[in-house]
Amino acid sequence: MRELEFAVLGPLEVRDSGAPIRLTGMRRRRLLALLLLRFPHAVARESLVDALWETPPASARQQVHNAIRDLRAALTTTPATAGSGAGSTTGSSVLATTATGYRLDVPPEAVDAHRFTEGARAARAARREGREAEAVRLFRSALDLWRGEAFAGIDCPAVTAAAAGLEEERLTAMEELTELRLAAGESATLVAELSTLTAAHPLRDALRGHLMLALHRSGRQADALAVYDEGRRLLADELGLEPGRHLRRLHTEILTDAREERRTPKPPTTDTTPATVTTPATDAPTPTRQAVEDHHRPKHHSHHGHHSHHGNHLPRDLPDFTGRTAELALLNSETDAHHRTTPLTSPGAPSTIVIDGMGGIGKTALAIHFAHRRTPDHPDGQHYIDLHGFTPDRDPLTPEEALGILLRSDGATPEEIPTGPAERGAAWRSRLAGRRALLVLDNAADAAQVTPLLPGAGDTLTLITTRRKSAAPDGARRLTLGALRQEEAETLFRRVAGESRTYEAAGNPRTNAPAGKPRKATSLARTVTLCGHHPLALRLAATRLRDRPSWTVPDLADRLSTPEGRTALLRTADRGLMPVLALSRTRLPAEAQRLAHLLALHPSTPHDIAAVCAITGLAAPLVEHLLDTLLDHNLADEPAPAHVALPLLVRDCAQSWTPSATPQLQATARRLTVVA
């Protein structure tokens, strides 16, 4: 029986039962790399065309078809199986053709990048649970899969970007493994390894700090200080920066030969990882690693309830933030009403507002924009944390981990941060008592995650963003964020694409614009409607138009007019709409996933309870429960009582969902085909 393996953590290789398969031709290798980037999902034909050609020729789709045919043949006919009958795997079972594109149909463990990611995740879980020796073993096994640079030799921008992301994951795993080895008492054995890594990645503070600590513990204090000085000069010369606070503190401790336990890394926990607090994935660019590390390093904090410094930790506001006039007015009204009523009720009582909505709808952008506007009203510190409720390839932060980050960002020293969620919660509430602070809890998974983070006293405003309606804690006011209004959507599109790109040139034969002054493109309204008035979709579509000078707004609208076109076009090299929406699927029960998939395939909308029962064959109580689940996750709207509709973009996304069939819904796909 054949066992295909795909190795991308180094030069791209395919092995059949251990024997290498020779793939000739750069286009064929690029094509396989692009399929592996999206594995186990299908890749739309238009996506492949855009990735393979900067300016696609007229024959691009045919060339992709031919390349797929050749790749399928290469994955089918191998030295081990050529000419054999029984036991060989057909091409269709390895490289499947879907309605929109192509998909590799192999087990996840057949791809070494998947095994690496799963191994690192298991190592972090073992680390959190105190199984350090097992975590070291798992990290080593995961890192041993690497043979060089990921996708080495593949010349393709999309592949290069993905390779950079994998390299970042590898380095982070190396840093975590080194922390564990240092905590276990290794030092001299790490010096050579860390010297090589630091030379290759001189701007990573974590590696430099580990090398300094290993040298110092090996009795090489002067060398450790020289490593610090080298890094300080490099940062100053190249970036005009000083080393981060953690590195400066370690430098001081080595200089003063501080106590050994102060230099020994604390038992590893997730909340020591710098990347646990980031800017929003869809609403703002990612900060530099140095900025992320500095973001949560302790600041001076005096005792007896007096805080000498209250930092602003909010991510940057979007310079082109557009619309949401009604929502901002409502937020202002709620906040002002709270400040007016608290003197008559409970002076200094905290206020909590939850902003919920579907992925990419702009929850984080609105919360950050509003928080910056209300910062002057909350001078006692502005805090931000990403709780990773819906983040690819990582678990949500636990309340204990989140509290550790918040305490450090508020200036608590390591000695002031207790262990245990209850103790940390008490310390956090004590620090906020009597203060007028502002707290943004972004990307929350559920109410259980955010409730322990809320202040108990003090006039603190807490803004929570989440995809789930039920994530609102008791006593919170809630704002469900929907699509942009037509005028706001068109304004956002013009700002991103450029005003000149959204006007039809005088006398343009492609648009039939009459001679005279340019006029607004008549298809702009259709374009923003096909984007569902969805902020992220609008930004991605407008970016496409901006970056393709030969395109017009009518061209873009035509390409967006089909589900396949929207799936292919609403993405850029570093982000896409469908993966953002699909993150909600990870929190859905299998039955709810299957129901969304079936409703997305059905030609009519909206649906009432009786119609859904007819489509699925389920009893009304179960249907109502599953529809409530979709409504809770903001994957469905309720245009009328007892009626639900999947938004256009959710329909596009859910059509590709293929969860394993549940007993109640096993036969539904056949029944739906007949109904449709």
N, C-alpha and C positions, 0 to 999 in steps of 0.2 A: 504494500500500500504506500502510495506517495506521501511524502511529508515536505511540502514546500516551506521554505524559510526565506524571509525578506530581511536583509540586514542593511540598515541605513545609518547606523552609528559608526561611520567611517565611509569608505567608498561603497557605493550602492552595489549590493551583491544579492543574487538569488540562488538558493541551493535547493536541489531536489534530493531528499533523503541523504543529505550531506554532500552530494556531488554538485559542483557549480554549474549554473546555466549561463551560457555566454550570450550576453545582450549586446548586439552591435548597433551602432548608430546613435548619435547624441539625442535625436528627437525621440527615439523609442525609450531611451533611458530617462529623459525628461518626463515623458508621459507616465512612465511607471512611478517616478518620484512624485508627480502631482497626485496620482491615485493613492499613493501611500500617505501623502499629507492629510487627505480627507478620510482615510481608512478609520472605521469600517463603513463610512457613509459613501453615497454615490457622488460623483463629480459631474456637474452639468456639462454638456458639450460646449456651450458658450464659454464657460469658465476655462476649459482646456484651450479653446481658441485664443482667448485673451491672454492666457499665461504663456502660450507657445510663440505668439507673434505680437510685436509691438504695433504693427500695422498689418492686420490679417489680410491675406490675399483672398480673391474671390473663391478660390478652391480650398479654403482653410478647412471647412467642415468635412470635405471629402478626404483631405489629407489626414485629418484626425481619424476618420473612419478606417483608412488604410493602415495607419499606424497601430490602431487598436487591433485590427485583424492580424498584423504581423506580430504584435506583442502577445496576443492570445495563442498564436501558433508556437511562439518561442516558449511560452509557459506550459504548452501541452506536449510538444515533441521534444524530448530531452534524450541524452545518451542513454539514460537508464530505462526509458519507457518507449523510445521510438520503435515502431514496428510491433510493439506488444499489444495484445488485445485486452484480456482480462486484467483488472487491477489498475489500469491507467485512468487518470483523471481527465475528463473532457475539458476543453477550453472554456465552455460555458459555465462550468462549475467553479472555475478559478477566476475568470474575468467576466462578470455578468453584465448584461445590457439591461438598463432600466428604462422607464418611460422618458426620463430627462437626460440620461447620460450613462455612465459606466461605474462599476463598483467591483473591487476585489472581494471575492467570496472565499476567504480563508479564516481560520480561527484567529482571534486577537493575539494569542501567544506566538503566532507565526511571525510576528513583526517584532524585532528586537527593541525598537523604541517603546512599544507597549510594555514589554517585559521590564525595561528599565524604569518606566514611570510607575508601574505597579510595585516593583521592588522598593523604590524610594518611598512610596506611600506606606508600604508595610513597615519599613524601617522607622519612619516617623511615628507611626502608631505604637511600635514597640518602645520607642524612646519616650513617648508621652506616658506610657504605662510603667516606666521604670525598668524595662528589660534592656539595659544598655548593651550587654554582650550580644544579644540577638540583633539589636539595631546595628551594631558594628558589622556583624556578619551579613546582614541584608544589604546594607549600603555597599559593602565590598563586592557582593555578588552583582548588584545592579551596575556598579561602575566598571566591573570587569567586562561588561558587554561592549564597551567602547573600544574601537580599533583605530580611531583617528578623528578627524573633523567630520561631523555629520554631513551626509550627502556630498562627500568630497568629490570634486570633478564635475558636478552638475551645474551647468551655467544657465540659471533661470532665476529671476528676481524673487518670485514667490517661494522657490525652494531655498534660496539664500536666506530669506527672512525667517523661514521655519527652522533652518539650521542654526541660526543665531539664537533662537528661543531654546532649542535643545541644548546648545552649549551653555546657556545661562543656567538651565536646570542641572546640568552636569557639575558646573562649578559650585552651585549652591549645595548639592549633595556632597561634594568634596569638603566644603567648609563644615558642614554638619558632621561628617565622619571625623574630621580633624578635631572638632570640639569634643566629641565622645572619646577619642583616643587621648587627648590632653587630660580630660577628666579622669580617665583610667590610670593616669600616671606616666604615660609615654612622653618623652621629651627629646632625648638625643637621637632616637631612631627617626624622629619626624623632621629633623633639621634639614637634611639634604633634600627630602621630598618637598618641603615647604619653600626652600630656597628656589627650587626650579619653578614651582607654581607662582611664587611672588614675582620672579623675574618675567614670567610670561604674562602675568596680569598685575602690573605694578600699581594700579589705581584701586584695587579691591582692599579696603581697610581690614576686612575680616582675615584674609590670608596674611597680611602684613602683621596684624596683631598676634595671630597664632605663631608666626615665625619668631617674633620678639619674645613671646612667652616660652617657647621651646628653647631658644638660645639662653634665656636668663636661667631657666631651670637646669640647664646643662652647665651652669657656671660660667657662661660667656656673656656677662653683663655688658661689656664694652661693645661686643658685636650686636647685641640687642638694641642698644642705643644708636648704633650706626645705621641699623636697618630703619629705625624711626626717622633719623635725620635724612636719609636717602629719600624716603617717601615724602617727607615734608618739602624738600627741595623740588621734587618732581611735581607735586601738586601745585606749588607756588609758580613754577615755571610754565606748566602746561595749562593750568586751569585758574590760576590766581586764587586758590583756596588754601585754607589751613586744614590739617588733619582733623578728623571727626573727634567728638568729645571722648568717645570710648578709647580711641588710640592715644589721645593726649593724657587721659587718666592713667592708662597703662604705662605710658612713658614716665609719668611722675612717680608711680609706685615702684617702678624699676630703679629710678634714680634714688629714691629714699629707702629702697630695699624693704617695702611694706611686707606685712605679715603674709605668709604663704597662702592662708585661706582667702585673703583678699584678692590674690592673683589667680586662684584656682577657679575655673569656670563653674558656675552654679550647675546643679543637676539640670540637664537639658529639658527645656519645655518649649512648646511651640511659640509662646509669646516672646521669646527672645529673638525670633527671626525678624530681621529688619523689614522684610517685605510684607508683614502682616498689616501695615497701614499704607495704603496707596491711594493715588487719585483715582477717580471713577474710570472704569474701563471704557465706557462708551461716551463719556462726556468731557473728558479732559485728557491731555497727554500724560504719559507716565514720567515722573520725575527721575532725575539721575539717581544712581545708587547712593551716592554721597548724601543727596538731599533726603532720601528715604531714611537712611541711617541716622542722620542728624535730627530727623523729625521726632524721634521718640527717645532721644538720649536725655538723661536727667538734667534739669536746670536747677539752679539754686533755689532751695525752699527753706524758709525759716519756720521754726516751730511756734507754738502758742497761738496758732490760728492766724498768724500774719503771713501773707504771701508777698514776698518782695518782688516777684516777677510772674506775670501771667501771660504766657505766649499765645500767639494766634497760630493755630495748627491747621487752619482751613486750607484746602487746595485752592488753586487760583480760580477766579470766576471766569467764565467763558467770555472772551471779548466780543463775540457776536451773539450773545444770548438774545433770543428773539421771542416775542409774544408772551403768553401766559399772563396777560394783563388781569384777567378776572381771577385767576388763581392767586396771584400776588396780592391783589386787593383783599381776597378772602383771608390769606395768611396774615396780612397786616391787621385786618379787623379782629381776627381771633387773638392775636398777640396783644393788641391795644386793649381789647376788652378784658383780657386777663389782668393786665396791669391796673386797669381802672377798678376792677372788682376785688382784687386781693386785699386792699386796705380795709374793706368792710367785712371780710371773711377771715382768711388765714394769711396774715402778712408774710410776704416772702415765700409763698407756696410755689413749688415748681410747676411748670407748664410743659405739656407734651403734645406734639402734633405729629401724626403719622401720614406720610405721603405714599400711597400705594398705586401700583399700575403695572402694566406688562413690561417686559424687558425692552430697554432702549427708548422708552417713551419720554425720558427726560426727567425722571424723579431726582436723580443726583444733581443734575444741572440746576433744577429749580431750588432744591434745598441749599446748595452752595451759594447760589445767587442771592437768595433771601437771607441766608446767614450773614453774608458780607454786608447787606443793607442794614441789618439789625445789630451788627457788631458794636456800634457806639452805645447801644442800650445795654450791653452786657460786657462791661469792661474787665470783669474778673476772670478772663481766660476764655478762649474759643478752641474747642477740641473737636477733632475729627477722627473717626476710625472706620475702616472697611471691615465689616463682620463676616464677609465672604459667604453670605447665605446662598448666593448663586454665583459661584466662581468656578471656571473649568478646572477639573483635576485637583481639587482640594476640598477638604471638609470645612464646614463653617467653624468659626472660632467658638470655643466653649466660653461661657461667662467668665470662668477663672482666667483664661488666657486674655480675654478682652480687658478685664479689670487690671491685669498686670500691665498691659500696654498703656491704659489710661492713667494709671498711677504714675508710671514713669514719665509720661508726657506732662504730667502736672508737677514734676520736680521731685517725686519721692525717690530717695536713695534705695539701693538694693536692700539695705538693712530695714527700711521702713515698710517694705512690701511683704506682708505675711503670706503664708501658704494656705490654700483652701479657699473655695469660692465665698463662703460665708464671711470669713475674716477679711478677705480682700474687699468684698462689698461694703462691709462696715467701715473700713478705712477710706474707701472712696466717698461714701456718704458723709463721713466726718469732714473730709477736706472741702466738700462743696457746701456744707452747711453755712448759712449766713452770707453766701456769695451770690453775685449776679453774673452767672457764667452762661455760656452757650455751648451746646453739645450736639454734634451731628453723628448719629449712629446709622451708617450707610449700609445698604445691602443686607438687611436683616433676614434671617431664615424664618423665625417665628417669635411669638410673644415670650416663650420661655427663655430665648436667648437674650432679649433686651431688658426684661423686667429687672434682673439683678443689677443692671448698669444705671438705672434711673436714680436721680438724687432723691433724698428723703426730705430735705428742707433747703431753704435758700431760693432765691428768685431765678432759678436756672431754666432756660428755655431749651428743651430737647426736641430735635427734629429727627424723625426716624424715616428711612426710606426702605421699602420692601415690595416684593411682587405679590404678597399675600394680604388680603383684607384681614384675615384672622390674626395677623401679627401685631395688631394694635393692642397694647396692654390696657388693663382696666383704667378708666378715667381719661384716656387720651382722646383728643379730637382727631378726626380722620378726614383726609382729602384724597379722593380717588382721581388720579391724573389720567385724562383721556387724550385723544388725538388733538392736534392743533386745529384751530379754526382755519377756514379756507384762506383768509387774508394773511394770517400769521404764517401759514404753511408756504404761501407764495413768497412772502417777504424773506423767510429763512432760506428758501431755495435760491432766490436772487442774490442774497448776501454771500452764499457759499460759492455759487457758480460764477458770479460776477454779473453786474447789471447788463453789460454789453452782450453776454452770451444768451440772455433771455429776451432779446429783442430781435425781430426779423429785419434784416437789412432791406433797404429800399430797392425794389426791382429784383429781388432774389427769386430766380425761377424755381428753386426747390420748394419755396414756401408760398409762391404766388403773391408775395407782398407787392403792393403797387409802388410805383415810383413816388418819391417824396421823402418825408421824414420816416425814420425807423419806427415801428410800432411794437407794442408788447406782443410776444408770441401767443397766438390764440390757443395753442395746445398746452400752455403752462398749467391751466386749471386741470386739464386731464392728467397731466404728469403728476401733480401733487396728489390727485385723487388715487391714481394707481400706486402711489407710495403710501396710501392709507393715512395721509396727513401725519405720518409717524416721523418724529424728529430725526432719529438715526437713519431711517430709510431716505428721508429727504437729503440729509447731509451726504450719504453715500451716492445717491443718484446725481446730486449737484456736482459732487467731486468728479464723477465720471464725465459729465458734460464739460466741466472746466478743463479736464485733462485731455480731452479729445477734440481738438480745434475743428476738425472736419464735420463733427456732429452738430445738428440743430436740435431745438427742443422737440419738434415733431419726430425726428429720428429717435430720440430717447423715449418719447411716449410710445412709439410703435414697439420698441424693444421691451418695454415694461408691460405690454398688453397681455402677456401670457405668464402663467406661473413659472414656466421654465426661464423666461426672460428675466423676471424679477429675481429669481433665485441666483441667476448668473450675474446680474448687473449690480445688485445691492450688496456690494462688497468691495473692499480695496485690498491691497497687499497685506495689511496688518489687522483687518477686522471685517466682519461680515454680519449682516442682519440675521440670517438664518441660525448661525451658531448661538447668537445672543438669545434669540427666542427659544431655541431648543434646550437651553439650560433649565427652563421651567419644567421640562419633561422629567428631569432627574428627580424632582420632588413629587411627582404624581404617582399614585398607585397604578399598577398595570392595567386595571380595568378602565380607569379614567384616560390613560394614554390611548388605549384601543378605541374608546368611544370618540375621542377627539379625532383620531385617524379616520374613523368611519364617517363622522359628520363632515370632515373636510373633503372626503371623496364624493359626498352626496351633492347632486346638482342644485338642490333648492336650499334656501335660507330666508328667514329664520325658521326654527323648528319649535313646535310646542311639545308638550310631554307625550301626547298621543302619537305624534309623528315619530319621535325618537323611539318610542316603544315598538312601532311598526318596523322601523329600520333595524333595530337591534334584536328584537324578540325578547327584551327584558321586561320585567314587571315594573309598573309605574314607580313604586317606592325606591327601587334601586336606581332607576333612571334619574329620578329627582335628586337622589344623593350624589350621583356621579356628576350631574350638571351643576349642583352646588359646589362640588370640588373644582370644576373648571372655572366657575364664577369667582371662587375664593382666590384662585391663582391668577386672576385677570386674563384668562385665556378665552373668555367668552363674555359677550355683552347680553344684557337683558332689555331689549327694546320695548317689550311690553310684559305685563305680568304673565308668568308661566311660559314665556317664550325666550329662547336663547339663539344667539347667532355668533358664529366664529368670525372675528375680524378677518379681512382679506389676507393680510400677511400671516396671521396665525394659520389660516387654511392652507396657504402655500407651504408653511413649515410642517404642519401636522400630516400633510399628504405623504411625507417621506418617513413618518414614524412607522416602524414595524415591530411593535412589542410582541413578545410571545403571547400566543392566544390563551385566554383564560377560559375556564370551563363554561362560563355563562355566555361568552362571546365567540366561541370557536367557529360556529357555523355562520357567523354574521356576514363575513366577506362575500360568501356566495349569495346570500339573500340580498345584500346591498347591490350586487351586480345586476340582479334581476330588476330591482326597484328602479335603478338608474337607467 
